[in-house]
Amino acid sequence: MLARGIGVGQTYLCAIEAGRKDIPRDAAAFVQRISEELDLSAEQANELLDAAILSRRKHVIPLTATVAEFRLINKLMKKIGTIKSAQVIAIAQILEI
């Protein structure tokens, strides 16, 4: 019923829920359709959008990324799955500067 209400197939929606598919690139519009269909409050819609963005498994490096940024991303990707929690915290703190 939700799938039909937001204009997608049931199989596609189930795949998103199970983490087998990413949400569409325009996450905000997709979440807005879900929010309207489920009559969510603004706060609930924002929480859903945040969760949807965090659940993305694929990311596109912007064309505006510098060579140094591209190299950094690639180094980080090679380490994903092996980074210790203290390292994650340190990297996150650096990114907040």
C-alpha positions, 0 to 999 in steps of 0.5 A: 500500500505504501509503495503504491502511494509513493509511486514505486513497486513493492519489490523496490521498496522492500529492497530499500528496507532490507538494504539491498537497494539505495534510496533514490538520489533525490532523497529529500523528494523520496522521503517527502512522498513517504512523509506525506503518505504516512502523514508524518510530522516535520520532526519525523520526516527530518529524522527519516531523511537523516536515516535515509541519507546515513543508510546510503551504501554508494556515494559519488565523489563530486566532480569538484573534488581536488586530486588531494581529496580524491586520494584521501577518499581512496585511502579511506575506502581501502581501510573501511572495515578495519578502522578502530573506533578511536581512529573513527572518532579522531577522523570525525573530530578533524572533519569538524574543524 
